[in-house]
Amino acid sequence: MVKRTRKARTKVKTNVSVTTTKSKPSDRLLDYTMLLFGERKIGKTSMCSKFDDAYFFMCEKGGSALELYQDIPNDWREFKQYAASFLKSKYSLGVIDTIDQCYEMCFEYVMAQNGWEDPSDAGWGKGWKAIMREFRSVVDPMLADERGLIMLSHAQMKEVTTFDGLAYDQVRCTLGGKFGDYITGAVDIWAYYGYDNDDRRTLTLRGNRGLDAGIRLEERFLDQDGEPLAEIDLGTSSQESYNNLIAAFNNEYEPPRKPREKKRRSRRRKTTK
């Protein structure tokens, strides 16, 4: 009869203990990661340029007309180098413009490294996992860093089908698949930069069936009555857009008053006797 011996359990010495105090939400906007998506050339980059010490990863050309701290990575290797340098820098905010093109660089890099023409060449799901693993190895440290991070993307109209088969159109960012799920799941604020019915630029913070947007902050972006703001008017300039965003975060935003329509007075006709 073979006598089985138990393996000795190694005791792990640790000084870690559970907390006894609740954490408090930060009162600093840049402590919350953001995804801003919207129409092309509407002013997303311009508004972000108003943040102090903002550094731009210009993965998509579009900052030549702006005064920015920016670098233009030509491929994923360069983006990784800029990302590593950024995490050691003085900048308080990083802006990836756009996160779509950033992911495309990563995609092409992994394809070339493995000699694949398509992710399916690696076998069931393995190619896509390799791409996401490479992408997250660079972006995850940026998300975890104390510096702020804003990711920019474009908007698209997409048909969405519910579990019971109901189909409807919804405005969403152009991120798709597992990549899109990862980004929207990682950020605290994902907001739509677009136009309202009066062709005024607005930032929609809370989504609905026709628009995919939302925030995780419960004590921020409230109106004067303490109710959640649905959208913010962004005015006519990048500075006004930035000011309104900061005011809304601090629960100090006042929506613009719409001019009253002048009522025409009806003149009484004089009657002759």
HELIX and SHEET records of a PDB file:
HELIX    1   1 LEU A   29  ASP A   31  5                                   3    
HELIX    2   2 LYS A   44  CYS A   48  1                                   5    
HELIX    3   3 TRP A   76  PHE A   86  1                                  11    
HELIX    4   4 ILE A   99  ASN A  114  1                                  16    
HELIX    5   5 PRO A  119  ALA A  122  5                                   4    
HELIX    6   6 LYS A  126  ALA A  144  1                                  19    
HELIX    7   7 GLY A  177  ALA A  186  1                                  10    
HELIX    8   8 SER A  238  PHE A  249  1                                  12    
SHEET    1   A 8 TYR A  69  ASP A  71  0                                        
SHEET    2   A 8 ALA A  54  MET A  58  1                                        
SHEET    3   A 8 LEU A  93  ASP A  97  1                                        
SHEET    4   A 8 GLY A 148  THR A 161  1                                        
SHEET    5   A 8 MET A  34  GLY A  38  1                                        
SHEET    6   A 8 ILE A 189  TYR A 195  1                                        
SHEET    7   A 8 ARG A 201  THR A 204 -1                                        
SHEET    8   A 8 GLU A 231  ASP A 233 -1                                        
SHEET    1   B 7 TYR A  69  ASP A  71  0                                        
SHEET    2   B 7 ALA A  54  MET A  58  1                                        
SHEET    3   B 7 LEU A  93  ASP A  97  1                                        
SHEET    4   B 7 GLY A 148  THR A 161  1                                        
SHEET    5   B 7 MET A  34  GLY A  38  1                                        
SHEET    6   B 7 ILE A 189  TYR A 195  1                                        
SHEET    7   B 7 GLY A 214  ILE A 215 -1                                        
SHEET    1   C 5 TYR A  69  ASP A  71  0                                        
SHEET    2   C 5 ALA A  54  MET A  58  1                                        
SHEET    3   C 5 LEU A  93  ASP A  97  1                                        
SHEET    4   C 5 GLY A 148  THR A 161  1                                        
SHEET    5   C 5 ALA A 167  CYS A 173 -1                                        
END                                                                             
